[in-house]
């Protein structure tokens, strides 16, 4: 039997093309312990669930209003300077914490916002203080338009193909 430690390489064996072996896993990626306990990889191996997404913001209240427009919901300002948009049933909250430092680099994580019509959504985003980067792109996965919120945080307007 050959054991390949996918998790040490940051991979999930279920997502490796051509992998046909038996995948053992353990929360936290402890494959040796998983092999001893004979635990198979399942979607139920999550350590937790997303409670909220938190974005650093120079003006949390303004970003909460922008994102409430994009995603729906009511923006809420907290007394401590934070603001948030409560997620719809079963969705995480999107929160904004005060951070006076300007955004300097590209996001390492971004939201894909599913829309019915990218062109009209892009026009609405720019009308509410966002901006677009480049043109909409269409590929085998569908169409997307890269956008930025008023503080420069990247997100994409997406219209997936066949989903």
C-alpha positions, 0 to 999 in steps of 0.5 A: 500500500502506498500512502501519499500525504496530500494534506501536507501538500495542502491538497484534498485527495477528493480534488486531485484529478485521477486519484483513485485510491482510498483517502484517509483523513483526520481533522487538521490533516493528521494523516498518520492518525487517520490511518490508525483510526481508519477514518475516511475523508468525508465532507463531515470532517469540518472543524467548524463553520463560517460564522462571519467574514470580516473585512478591515475598513477605513469606514466600516459604516460606508462599506456595510451600506455598499455591501447591503446594497450588493448582497441585500440586507440591512446595514447595522452600525455597532457602537464600537465602530464595527458595522455589519450586514446580517446574512440571510438564513443560513449565510454568514454575516459580513462584518467590517472592523475599523482599520485606518491603514489603507488597503495596499495589496490585492486580496488573497480571498474575495467574494463571488457574487452571483447575479442574473445579468453582469452588465446591469449589476456592474452598472449598479455597482459603479453607481453605488461607489464601486469600480470595475477592473477590465471587461467581463470575461466568459469561459467554460465556467461562465462569465465574471466581472472583477469589481472593487468596493469603495475601499478597493476590496476585490470581488467578482460579479459572476454568472456561472454556466449551467449551475 
